């Protein structure tokens, strides 16, 4: 059960843990994966009302397992604002923290 604290015996407790999520810095933007194109590319709807083609960098290829509907942090490229690097995937407890603190807009209620 993801998002639940384990007690000292290694068993899950009944209360979900609220984990503080890392926030975007500088040019980084929160986005939602809409569609996978194949390989390491995917279509991402960003909270700055832009649609970008996201790419998973080689160092994270085997660590980030992404699906449509996942909440991520994407950093747009300097030369082409329609493309970007995917840096981080939020865990379900972090998504709950983002919603609770108002970082995810109300229109994103379908998660």
C-alpha positions as CSV (number, residue, x, y, z in Angstrom):
1,X,0.0,0.0,0.0
2,X,1.8,3.1,-1.2
3,X,1.5,6.2,0.9
4,X,1.1,4.5,4.2
5,X,3.6,4.6,7.1
6,X,5.0,1.4,8.4
7,X,5.1,0.8,12.2
8,X,8.1,-0.6,14.0
9,X,7.0,-4.1,13.1
10,X,7.1,-3.4,9.3
11,X,3.3,-3.5,9.0
12,X,1.3,-0.7,7.3
13,X,-0.7,1.5,9.6
14,X,-4.2,2.8,8.7
15,X,-3.3,6.4,8.3
16,X,-1.9,7.7,5.0
17,X,1.3,9.7,5.2
18,X,1.4,13.2,3.7
19,X,4.8,13.7,2.2
20,X,5.9,17.2,1.3
21,X,6.6,17.3,-2.4
22,X,9.6,19.0,-4.1
23,X,8.4,22.1,-5.9
24,X,9.5,23.3,-9.3
25,X,12.5,25.7,-9.3
26,X,13.5,28.3,-11.9
27,X,12.2,27.3,-15.3
28,X,10.7,24.0,-14.2
29,X,6.9,23.4,-14.5
30,X,4.5,20.8,-13.1
31,X,2.9,18.8,-15.9
32,X,0.5,15.8,-16.5
33,X,1.4,13.1,-19.0
34,X,-1.3,12.8,-21.7
35,X,0.1,10.2,-24.1
36,X,3.2,8.1,-24.6
37,X,4.8,8.3,-28.0
38,X,7.2,5.4,-27.6
39,X,10.8,5.2,-26.5
40,X,11.4,8.0,-24.0
41,X,9.1,10.6,-25.5
42,X,5.6,11.6,-24.4
43,X,3.0,14.4,-24.6
44,X,2.8,16.5,-21.5
45,X,0.1,19.1,-20.6
46,X,1.8,21.7,-18.4
47,X,0.2,23.9,-15.8
48,X,1.4,27.0,-17.7
49,X,-1.2,26.2,-20.3
50,X,1.3,24.8,-22.8
51,X,1.6,21.4,-24.4
52,X,5.1,20.0,-24.6
53,X,6.9,16.9,-25.9
54,X,8.7,15.5,-22.8
55,X,11.8,13.4,-23.0
56,X,13.3,11.2,-20.2
57,X,17.1,11.8,-20.0
58,X,19.3,8.8,-20.3
59,X,20.4,8.9,-16.6
60,X,16.7,8.5,-15.5
61,X,15.5,6.1,-18.2
62,X,15.5,3.0,-16.0
63,X,14.4,4.8,-12.8
64,X,11.3,6.7,-14.1
65,X,8.4,4.4,-15.1
66,X,5.8,6.8,-16.5
67,X,2.2,6.3,-17.6
68,X,-0.5,8.6,-18.8
69,X,-2.0,10.6,-15.9
70,X,1.2,10.8,-13.9
71,X,2.1,14.2,-12.4
72,X,5.7,15.2,-13.2
73,X,8.2,18.1,-13.2
74,X,9.4,19.1,-16.7
75,X,12.1,21.6,-17.5
76,X,11.5,23.3,-20.9
77,X,14.5,23.5,-23.3
78,X,16.0,26.9,-23.7
79,X,16.0,27.0,-27.5
80,X,12.6,25.2,-28.1
81,X,9.8,25.9,-25.6
82,X,7.6,23.1,-27.1
83,X,10.0,20.4,-25.8
84,X,11.4,19.6,-22.4
85,X,13.2,17.2,-20.0
86,X,11.3,15.2,-17.5
87,X,13.0,15.4,-14.2
88,X,10.8,13.9,-11.5
89,X,7.6,11.9,-11.0
90,X,5.4,12.6,-8.0
91,X,4.3,9.8,-5.7
92,X,0.6,9.5,-4.8
93,X,1.2,10.9,-1.3
94,X,3.1,13.9,-2.8
95,X,0.2,14.5,-5.3
96,X,-2.2,14.6,-2.3
97,X,0.1,17.2,-0.6
98,X,0.2,19.3,-3.8
99,X,-3.7,19.3,-4.1
100,X,-4.1,20.0,-0.4
101,X,-1.8,23.0,-0.6
102,X,-3.2,24.4,-3.8
103,X,-0.3,23.7,-6.2
104,X,-2.6,21.6,-8.5
105,X,-5.5,23.6,-9.9
106,X,-9.1,22.6,-9.4
107,X,-9.5,21.6,-13.0
108,X,-7.2,18.6,-12.4
109,X,-9.7,16.8,-10.2
110,X,-9.7,13.5,-12.2
111,X,-6.7,12.0,-10.5
